[in-house]
């Protein structure tokens, strides 16, 4: 089975394949965030334990601090890279998902129009924004209520 046989099948079932890609894209986005945070925490804890062992043996704050600082930087960059790659992969999946959903919903003529393209791009970008927030804005207190004793 080659690509010329798969594409007509995907276009014939565009809405269902699009829904599957949508779920997969959201899962990749959320898992990427979770994995990057776990990697950062585990890396910092491991480096802190190693720096503490070095401090016990050498009693040098500079060596232990340097190890700790370098480890935090390395694991921070690694977590940032994992999160960025998962963002790109999720964006590609969501763009394909919404293209297929608009294609299956309205047809290939609508996707080629300006409204169809804006629908496709807007849905992709809004989904990336919503999955990127992760409820962070919903759980924060408003800035005016901080320190005034007013509960959100």
Secondary structure by P-SEA (a helix, b strand, c coil): ccaaaaaaaaaaaaaaaaaaaaaaaaaaaaaaaaaaaaaaaaaaaaaaaaaaaaaaacccaaaaaaaaaaaaaaaaaaaaaaaaaaaaaaaaaaaaaaaaaaaaaccccccccaaaaaaaaaaaaaaaaaaaaccccccccccccccccccc
